[in-house]
Amino acid sequence: MISTEALQAAPEFNVQVETVSHRGFTPEEIAERCVNKIISVSDSAHPAIREQANAFRKQLVTLVAFYIREGIKSDRTTIYNELCNAGQPKLAELIRRL
């Protein structure tokens, strides 16, 4: 059984909503959102620490975006193979070209 206390949100809990029009989010946009949840740097932090954290943050965004793109490629391969196995080679080829 879950206690009522376990369901209460922390006082600093806040919700952010981000949208795009007529497309999905790019891997870079998703990576940026992910890294924003992992790393936060206080404006009052020592300048050298803030600079180092922001440099690391930039590298992490690049790394996360790379692996998101790899995941997308892998998923498309899976869909391509499933469509071929289902007797839909033309549709599979359209998906492969995305």
PyMOL commands that set and color helices and strands:
alter all, ss='L'
color gray80, all
select helices_A, chain A and resi 4-7+27-38+47-85+89-97
alter helices_A, ss='H'
color red, helices_A
deselect
rebuild
show_as cartoon
